[in-house]
Amino acid sequence: MAKTRGTGLLMVWTDIDPEFEAEFNQWYDEEHIARLLQVPGFLSAGRYVAVKGALKYLAMYELEDHNVLRSTAYLDIVKYQPSPQRAKTGTSRIGRNFLRTAYRQIFPVHTNPIEHVNAGRILTHFAGFRRLKLDPVSLLGGLSR
């Protein structure tokens, strides 16, 4: 079964001066997110605005793995071939207090909910073998990803 959730996360925070907000939001919503979601390994994206306090804008990207940010596809699209609008309006150009952080998931270990269910069923099923002095993990060849 296919993985249902990635293990990487990219979070980008920024403040934008009011005179640039309309153009920035249009670029981000209509171009930037669409381009990033074309990069293999970018699974989903969402944008948020702070209810109060600083940093006003947050963009979150779910990644197949944090190493997507080192891929040729990502570097070409984002770093080396920016669109004319990105060169003019991009977060790193007009954003203040710009913060970009990548994360690697450390818990839970499994990213496929079915793995949890199946592992639980298997171990429950093999619990009876313990009474027979059999080790279910060795019968399965070990449990690994």
ROSE-4610 file (N, C-alpha, C; in Angstrom, 1 decimal, always signed):
// ROSE-4610
residu = [M/M/M/A/A/A/K/K/K/T/T/T/R/R/R/G/G/G/T/T/T/G/G/G/L/L/L/L/L/L/M/M/M/V/V/V/W/W/W/T/T/T/D/D/D/I/I/I/D/D/D/P/P/P/E/E/E/F/F/F/E/E/E/A/A/A/E/E/E/F/F/F/N/N/N/Q/Q/Q/W/W/W/Y/Y/Y/D/D/D/E/E/E/E/E/E/H/H/H/I/I/I/A/A/A/R/R/R/L/L/L/L/L/L/Q/Q/Q/V/V/V/P/P/P/G/G/G/F/F/F/L/L/L/S/S/S/A/A/A/G/G/G/R/R/R/Y/Y/Y/V/V/V/A/A/A/V/V/V/K/K/K/G/G/G/A/A/A/L/L/L/K/K/K/Y/Y/Y/L/L/L/A/A/A/M/M/M/Y/Y/Y/E/E/E/L/L/L/E/E/E/D/D/D/H/H/H/N/N/N/V/V/V/L/L/L/R/R/R/S/S/S/T/T/T/A/A/A/Y/Y/Y/L/L/L/D/D/D/I/I/I/V/V/V/K/K/K/Y/Y/Y/Q/Q/Q/P/P/P/S/S/S/P/P/P/Q/Q/Q/R/R/R/A/A/A/K/K/K/T/T/T/G/G/G/T/T/T/S/S/S/R/R/R/I/I/I/G/G/G/R/R/R/N/N/N/F/F/F/L/L/L/R/R/R/T/T/T/A/A/A/Y/Y/Y/R/R/R/Q/Q/Q/I/I/I/F/F/F/P/P/P/V/V/V/H/H/H/T/T/T/N/N/N/P/P/P/I/I/I/E/E/E/H/H/H/V/V/V/N/N/N/A/A/A/G/G/G/R/R/R/I/I/I/L/L/L/T/T/T/H/H/H/F/F/F/A/A/A/G/G/G/F/F/F/R/R/R/R/R/R/L/L/L/K/K/K/L/L/L/D/D/D/P/P/P/V/V/V/S/S/S/L/L/L/L/L/L/G/G/G/G/G/G/L/L/L/S/S/S/R/R/R]
num = [1/1/1/2/2/2/3/3/3/4/4/4/5/5/5/6/6/6/7/7/7/8/8/8/9/9/9/10/10/10/11/11/11/12/12/12/13/13/13/14/14/14/15/15/15/16/16/16/17/17/17/18/18/18/19/19/19/20/20/20/21/21/21/22/22/22/23/23/23/24/24/24/25/25/25/26/26/26/27/27/27/28/28/28/29/29/29/30/30/30/31/31/31/32/32/32/33/33/33/34/34/34/35/35/35/36/36/36/37/37/37/38/38/38/39/39/39/40/40/40/41/41/41/42/42/42/43/43/43/44/44/44/45/45/45/46/46/46/47/47/47/48/48/48/49/49/49/50/50/50/51/51/51/52/52/52/53/53/53/54/54/54/55/55/55/56/56/56/57/57/57/58/58/58/59/59/59/60/60/60/61/61/61/62/62/62/63/63/63/64/64/64/65/65/65/66/66/66/67/67/67/68/68/68/69/69/69/70/70/70/71/71/71/72/72/72/73/73/73/74/74/74/75/75/75/76/76/76/77/77/77/78/78/78/79/79/79/80/80/80/81/81/81/82/82/82/83/83/83/84/84/84/85/85/85/86/86/86/87/87/87/88/88/88/89/89/89/90/90/90/91/91/91/92/92/92/93/93/93/94/94/94/95/95/95/96/96/96/97/97/97/98/98/98/99/99/99/100/100/100/101/101/101/102/102/102/103/103/103/104/104/104/105/105/105/106/106/106/107/107/107/108/108/108/109/109/109/110/110/110/111/111/111/112/112/112/113/113/113/114/114/114/115/115/115/116/116/116/117/117/117/118/118/118/119/119/119/120/120/120/121/121/121/122/122/122/123/123/123/124/124/124/125/125/125/126/126/126/127/127/127/128/128/128/129/129/129/130/130/130/131/131/131/132/132/132/133/133/133/134/134/134/135/135/135/136/136/136/137/137/137/138/138/138/139/139/139/140/140/140/141/141/141/142/142/142/143/143/143/144/144/144/145/145/145]
x = [+0.8/+0.0/+0.9/+0.4/+1.2/+1.3/+2.4/+2.5/+1.5/+0.9/-0.2/+0.3/+1.5/+1.9/+3.4/+3.9/+5.4/+6.1/+7.4/+8.1/+8.9/+8.7/+9.4/+8.4/+8.9/+8.0/+8.9/+8.4/+9.0/+8.1/+8.6/+7.8/+8.5/+7.7/+8.3/+7.4/+8.0/+7.4/+7.9/+7.0/+7.5/+6.4/+6.9/+6.1/+6.2/+5.1/+5.2/+4.6/+5.3/+4.8/+3.5/+2.6/+1.2/+1.2/+2.1/+2.1/+2.4/+3.0/+3.3/+2.4/+1.5/+0.7/-0.2/-0.9/-1.8/-1.0/+0.0/+0.8/+1.5/+2.0/+2.7/+1.7/+0.5/-0.5/-1.0/-1.1/-1.5/-0.5/+0.8/+1.9/+2.0/+1.9/+2.1/+0.9/-0.3/-1.5/-1.6/-1.3/-1.6/-0.4/+0.8/+2.0/+2.9/+3.3/+4.4/+4.0/+2.9/+2.5/+2.3/+1.7/+1.5/+2.8/+3.8/+5.2/+5.8/+5.7/+6.3/+5.6/+4.3/+3.6/+3.9/+4.6/+5.0/+6.3/+7.0/+8.3/+8.0/+8.6/+8.4/+8.8/+7.9/+8.2/+7.5/+6.9/+6.1/+4.7/+4.1/+2.8/+1.6/+1.8/+0.7/+1.3/+0.4/+0.8/-0.4/-0.1/-1.1/-0.5/-1.3/-0.9/-1.8/-1.2/-1.9/-1.5/-2.4/-2.2/-2.4/-1.5/-1.5/-2.8/-3.4/-4.6/-4.1/-3.0/-2.4/-0.9/-0.2/+1.3/+2.1/+3.4/+4.3/+4.6/+5.0/+5.2/+3.8/+3.5/+2.1/+1.7/+2.6/+2.3/+3.1/+2.5/+3.1/+2.7/+3.7/+3.4/+4.0/+3.2/+3.6/+3.5/+4.6/+4.6/+4.9/+4.1/+4.4/+5.2/+6.3/+7.3/+7.4/+7.6/+7.8/+8.9/+10.0/+11.2/+11.9/+12.5/+13.2/+14.3/+14.8/+15.8/+15.3/+14.0/+13.4/+14.0/+14.3/+14.9/+16.3/+16.9/+18.2/+18.1/+16.9/+16.8/+17.0/+17.5/+17.7/+16.4/+15.3/+14.0/+13.7/+13.8/+13.5/+14.5/+15.8/+16.8/+16.6/+16.3/+16.1/+14.9/+13.7/+12.5/+12.6/+13.1/+13.0/+14.3/+15.4/+16.6/+17.2/+17.3/+18.1/+17.2/+15.9/+15.1/+13.8/+14.0/+12.9/+12.1/+10.8/+10.0/+10.3/+9.9/+10.1/+9.3/+8.2/+7.3/+8.0/+8.6/+9.3/+10.5/+11.2/+12.4/+12.0/+10.8/+10.3/+9.6/+8.8/+7.8/+8.1/+9.1/+9.3/+9.6/+9.3/+9.4/+10.8/+11.8/+13.2/+13.5/+12.7/+12.9/+12.2/+10.9/+10.1/+9.7/+10.0/+9.6/+10.6/+10.0/+10.8/+10.7/+11.7/+11.7/+11.5/+12.1/+12.0/+12.7/+11.9/+12.4/+12.0/+12.9/+12.6/+13.3/+12.5/+13.0/+12.5/+13.4/+13.0/+13.0/+12.1/+11.9/+11.9/+12.4/+12.4/+11.5/+10.5/+9.7/+10.4/+10.2/+10.9/+9.8/+8.6/+7.5/+6.2/+5.4/+5.6/+6.5/+7.1/+8.0/+7.3/+6.2/+5.4/+4.6/+4.6/+3.9/+2.7/+2.5/+1.4/+0.5/-0.8/-1.6/-1.9/-1.9/-2.2/-1.1/+0.1/+1.2/+0.9/+0.4/+0.0/-1.0/-2.1/-3.2/-2.7/-2.0/-1.5/-0.5/+0.4/+1.3/+0.6/-0.4/-1.2/-1.9/-2.5/-3.2/-2.3/-1.1/-0.2/+0.3/+0.7/+1.2/+0.1/-1.2/-2.3/-2.5/-2.4/-2.6/-1.6/-0.3/+0.8/+0.9/+0.1/+0.2/+0.0/-0.9/-1.1/+0.1/+1.0/+2.2/+3.2/+3.1/+3.9/+3.6/+2.4/+2.0/+2.7/+3.0/+3.7/+5.2/+5.7/+7.1/+7.7/+6.9/+7.3/+7.4/+8.4/+8.7/+8.1/+7.0/+6.4/+7.3/+8.1/+9.0/+10.0/+10.6/+11.5/+10.7/+9.5/+8.7/+8.4/+8.3/+8.1/+9.4/+10.5/+11.8/+12.2/+11.6/+11.9/+10.9/+10.7/+9.8/+10.7/+10.7/+11.5/+10.8/+11.3/+10.7/+11.3]
y = [-1.2/+0.0/+1.2/+2.3/+3.5/+4.3/+5.0/+5.8/+6.9/+7.1/+8.1/+9.5/+9.5/+10.7/+10.8/+12.0/+12.2/+12.3/+12.2/+12.3/+13.6/+14.5/+15.8/+16.9/+18.0/+19.2/+20.4/+21.3/+22.6/+23.7/+24.6/+25.7/+27.0/+27.9/+29.2/+30.3/+31.1/+32.2/+33.6/+34.6/+35.9/+36.9/+38.2/+39.3/+40.0/+40.6/+41.4/+42.8/+43.8/+45.2/+45.3/+46.1/+46.2/+46.6/+47.4/+47.9/+46.7/+45.6/+44.5/+43.3/+43.3/+42.2/+41.6/+42.5/+42.0/+41.3/+41.9/+41.3/+40.0/+40.0/+38.8/+37.7/+37.9/+36.9/+36.3/+37.1/+36.7/+35.8/+36.2/+35.4/+34.0/+34.1/+32.9/+31.9/+32.4/+31.5/+31.0/+31.8/+31.5/+30.8/+31.1/+30.6/+29.7/+30.3/+29.6/+28.2/+28.1/+26.8/+25.8/+26.2/+25.3/+24.8/+25.7/+25.3/+24.3/+24.6/+23.6/+22.3/+22.2/+21.0/+20.1/+20.7/+20.0/+19.3/+19.6/+19.0/+17.6/+16.6/+15.2/+15.2/+14.7/+14.7/+15.7/+16.8/+17.8/+17.2/+16.9/+16.2/+17.1/+18.2/+19.1/+20.4/+21.4/+22.8/+23.5/+24.4/+25.2/+26.5/+27.5/+28.9/+29.3/+30.0/+30.5/+31.9/+32.6/+34.0/+34.0/+34.7/+34.7/+35.4/+34.8/+35.4/+36.7/+36.7/+37.9/+37.6/+38.7/+38.5/+38.5/+38.3/+38.2/+36.7/+36.4/+36.5/+36.3/+37.2/+37.2/+36.0/+35.6/+34.5/+33.3/+32.1/+30.8/+30.0/+29.3/+28.3/+27.0/+25.9/+24.6/+23.7/+22.9/+22.0/+20.6/+19.6/+18.2/+17.6/+17.0/+16.4/+14.9/+14.2/+12.8/+12.5/+13.3/+13.1/+14.5/+14.8/+16.2/+16.3/+15.2/+15.3/+15.8/+15.9/+16.5/+17.9/+18.6/+20.0/+20.0/+18.9/+18.8/+18.2/+17.9/+17.3/+18.3/+17.7/+18.6/+19.3/+18.6/+19.1/+20.4/+20.3/+21.4/+22.5/+22.2/+23.3/+24.0/+23.2/+23.9/+24.8/+24.3/+25.1/+26.3/+26.1/+27.2/+28.1/+27.5/+28.2/+28.8/+27.9/+28.2/+28.7/+28.5/+28.9/+29.7/+30.7/+31.4/+32.1/+32.2/+32.9/+34.4/+35.1/+36.6/+37.2/+36.6/+37.1/+36.8/+35.6/+35.2/+36.2/+36.4/+37.3/+38.7/+39.1/+40.4/+40.4/+39.3/+39.3/+38.2/+37.4/+36.2/+36.6/+35.7/+35.9/+36.4/+35.9/+36.3/+37.7/+38.2/+39.6/+40.6/+40.4/+41.5/+41.1/+39.9/+39.5/+40.1/+40.3/+40.7/+39.6/+39.4/+38.4/+37.0/+36.8/+35.6/+34.4/+33.3/+32.2/+30.9/+30.1/+28.9/+27.7/+26.7/+25.6/+24.3/+23.3/+22.0/+21.1/+20.1/+19.2/+17.7/+16.8/+15.4/+14.8/+14.0/+13.4/+12.4/+12.4/+11.5/+10.6/+11.0/+10.2/+10.5/+9.6/+8.1/+7.7/+6.5/+5.9/+5.6/+5.0/+4.6/+5.7/+5.9/+6.9/+6.4/+5.1/+4.4/+3.9/+4.5/+4.0/+2.5/+1.9/+0.5/-0.3/+0.2/-0.5/-0.8/+0.3/+0.1/-0.9/-0.9/-1.8/-3.2/-3.4/-4.8/-5.3/-4.5/-4.9/-5.3/-4.6/-4.9/-6.2/-6.4/-7.7/-8.9/-8.7/-9.8/-10.2/-9.2/-9.5/-10.1/-9.6/-10.1/-11.6/-11.8/-13.2/-14.1/-13.6/-14.5/-14.5/-13.8/-13.8/-15.3/-16.0/-17.4/-18.2/-17.9/-18.6/-18.5/-17.4/-17.3/-18.4/-18.7/-19.8/-21.1/-21.2/-22.4/-22.2/-21.1/-20.8/-20.5/-19.8/-19.4/-17.9/-17.3/-15.9/-15.4/-14.6/-14.1/-13.2/-12.4/-11.6/-12.4/-13.4/-14.3/-15.0/-15.4/-16.0/-15.1/-13.8/-12.8/-12.3/-12.8/-12.3/-11.0/-10.6/-9.3/-8.2/-7.2/-6.1/-4.9/-4.6/-3.4/-2.7/-1.5/-0.7/-1.0]
z = [+0.0/+0.0/+0.0/-0.7/-0.8/+0.5/+0.7/+1.9/+1.9/+3.0/+3.1/+3.7/+4.2/+4.8/+4.7/+4.5/+4.3/+5.7/+5.7/+6.9/+7.0/+6.0/+6.0/+6.1/+6.6/+6.7/+6.4/+5.6/+5.4/+5.9/+6.7/+7.3/+7.0/+6.4/+6.1/+6.7/+7.5/+8.2/+7.6/+7.6/+7.1/+7.5/+7.5/+7.6/+6.3/+5.8/+4.5/+4.8/+4.3/+4.5/+3.8/+4.3/+3.8/+2.3/+1.8/+0.4/-0.5/+0.0/-0.9/-0.7/+0.3/+0.6/-0.5/-1.2/-2.3/-3.4/-3.8/-4.9/-4.4/-3.2/-2.6/-2.5/-1.9/-1.7/-3.1/-4.0/-5.4/-6.0/-5.9/-6.4/-5.7/-4.3/-3.5/-3.8/-3.9/-4.1/-5.5/-6.5/-7.9/-8.6/-8.1/-8.8/-7.9/-6.8/-6.0/-5.5/-4.9/-4.4/-5.5/-6.6/-7.8/-8.3/-8.4/-8.8/-7.9/-6.6/-5.6/-5.6/-5.8/-5.8/-7.1/-8.0/-9.2/-8.9/-7.9/-7.5/-6.9/-7.5/-6.9/-5.4/-4.6/-3.1/-2.3/-3.0/-2.3/-2.3/-1.2/-1.1/-0.9/-0.1/+0.1/+0.6/+0.5/+1.0/+1.6/+2.5/+3.1/+3.6/+3.6/+4.0/+5.2/+6.1/+7.3/+7.6/+8.2/+8.7/+10.2/+10.9/+12.3/+12.8/+13.8/+14.4/+15.1/+15.8/+16.3/+16.6/+16.7/+17.0/+15.7/+15.8/+14.7/+14.5/+13.6/+12.2/+11.5/+10.6/+10.1/+9.2/+8.3/+7.4/+7.6/+7.5/+7.6/+6.4/+5.8/+4.7/+5.2/+5.1/+5.5/+4.3/+4.2/+3.0/+3.6/+3.3/+3.7/+2.6/+3.0/+2.0/+2.2/+1.1/+1.2/+2.2/+2.1/+3.0/+3.0/+4.0/+4.1/+3.0/+2.5/+1.5/+0.1/+0.0/-1.2/-1.5/-0.4/-0.5/-1.0/-1.2/-1.8/-3.2/-3.7/-5.0/-6.1/-7.3/-8.4/-8.9/-8.8/-9.2/-8.4/-7.1/-6.2/-6.4/-6.5/-6.7/-8.0/-9.1/-10.4/-10.4/-9.8/-9.9/-8.9/-7.7/-6.7/-6.7/-6.8/-6.6/-8.0/-9.0/-10.2/-11.3/-11.3/-12.4/-11.8/-11.0/-10.5/-11.6/-11.4/-12.4/-12.2/-13.3/-13.1/-11.9/-11.7/-10.6/-9.2/-9.1/-7.9/-7.7/-8.7/-8.6/-8.1/-8.4/-8.0/-6.6/-6.4/-5.3/-4.2/-4.5/-3.6/-2.1/-1.3/+0.2/+0.6/+0.0/+0.4/-0.2/-1.1/-1.7/-0.9/-0.5/+0.1/+1.5/+2.0/+3.3/+4.4/+5.5/+6.7/+7.7/+8.5/+9.5/+8.9/+7.8/+7.0/+7.7/+7.9/+8.6/+7.8/+7.4/+6.6/+7.4/+7.8/+8.5/+8.0/+7.8/+7.4/+8.6/+8.6/+9.7/+9.2/+10.0/+9.8/+10.9/+10.5/+11.5/+12.3/+13.7/+14.6/+15.3/+15.3/+15.9/+15.3/+15.0/+15.1/+14.0/+14.2/+13.2/+11.9/+12.0/+10.8/+10.2/+8.9/+8.3/+7.6/+7.5/+6.9/+8.0/+8.2/+9.2/+9.1/+7.9/+7.8/+8.4/+8.4/+9.1/+10.5/+11.2/+12.6/+12.8/+12.0/+12.1/+11.9/+10.8/+10.4/+11.5/+11.9/+12.9/+14.2/+14.6/+15.8/+15.6/+14.4/+14.2/+14.2/+13.5/+13.5/+14.9/+15.7/+17.0/+17.9/+17.7/+18.5/+18.1/+16.8/+16.2/+16.7/+16.8/+17.3/+18.8/+19.5/+21.0/+21.5/+20.8/+21.1/+21.0/+20.1/+19.9/+21.1/+21.8/+23.0/+24.0/+24.1/+25.0/+24.6/+23.3/+22.7/+22.7/+23.3/+23.4/+22.0/+21.1/+19.8/+19.8/+19.1/+19.0/+17.7/+17.8/+16.6/+15.7/+16.4/+15.6/+14.7/+15.3/+14.5/+13.4/+13.7/+12.6/+11.5/+11.7/+10.7/+10.0/+10.5/+10.0/+10.5/+11.7/+12.2/+11.7/+12.4/+11.9/+11.6/+10.4/+10.0/+8.8/+8.6/+7.5/+6.2]
